[in-house]
């Protein structure tokens, strides 16, 4: 991994309305930050998702599917994307106004 590379793993738990576990989705990303530090690009074949049922059996392995992911650096109240939502008005204490 390069000095601008990062590895991220997240796990989503899927439950029914009573809270009983139905499945999990493990998401792995191996992103590299651009030289200007404003974007991320992930084209790594190890990236993607693994879906497991309640017995922890793999039902789908979506890693290495040839897709890529990009990310854009965001600031407070600014998405960095065209047509972003303007920041919320806040009070002096920093709480959002309604």
Secondary structure as the mmCIF struct_conf table of DSSP 4:
data_model
#
loop_
_struct_conf.conf_type_id
_struct_conf.id
_struct_conf.beg_label_comp_id
_struct_conf.beg_label_asym_id
_struct_conf.beg_label_seq_id
_struct_conf.end_label_comp_id
_struct_conf.end_label_asym_id
_struct_conf.end_label_seq_id
TURN_TY1_P TURN_TY1_P1 UNK A 3 UNK A 4
STRN STRN1 UNK A 5 UNK A 15
TURN_TY1_P TURN_TY1_P2 UNK A 17 UNK A 18
STRN STRN2 UNK A 21 UNK A 33
TURN_TY1_P TURN_TY1_P3 UNK A 35 UNK A 36
BEND BEND1 UNK A 37 UNK A 38
STRN STRN3 UNK A 39 UNK A 42
TURN_TY1_P TURN_TY1_P4 UNK A 45 UNK A 46
STRN STRN4 UNK A 48 UNK A 53
TURN_TY1_P TURN_TY1_P5 UNK A 54 UNK A 55
STRN STRN5 UNK A 58 UNK A 61
TURN_TY1_P TURN_TY1_P6 UNK A 63 UNK A 64
BEND BEND2 UNK A 65 UNK A 66
STRN STRN6 UNK A 69 UNK A 72
STRN STRN7 UNK A 75 UNK A 75
TURN_TY1_P TURN_TY1_P7 UNK A 76 UNK A 77
STRN STRN8 UNK A 78 UNK A 78
BEND BEND3 UNK A 80 UNK A 81
TURN_TY1_P TURN_TY1_P8 UNK A 82 UNK A 83
HELX_LH_PP_P HELX_LH_PP_P1 UNK A 84 UNK A 89
STRN STRN9 UNK A 90 UNK A 90
TURN_TY1_P TURN_TY1_P9 UNK A 92 UNK A 93
BEND BEND4 UNK A 94 UNK A 94
HELX_LH_PP_P HELX_LH_PP_P2 UNK A 95 UNK A 95
STRN STRN10 UNK A 96 UNK A 96
HELX_LH_PP_P HELX_LH_PP_P3 UNK A 97 UNK A 97
#
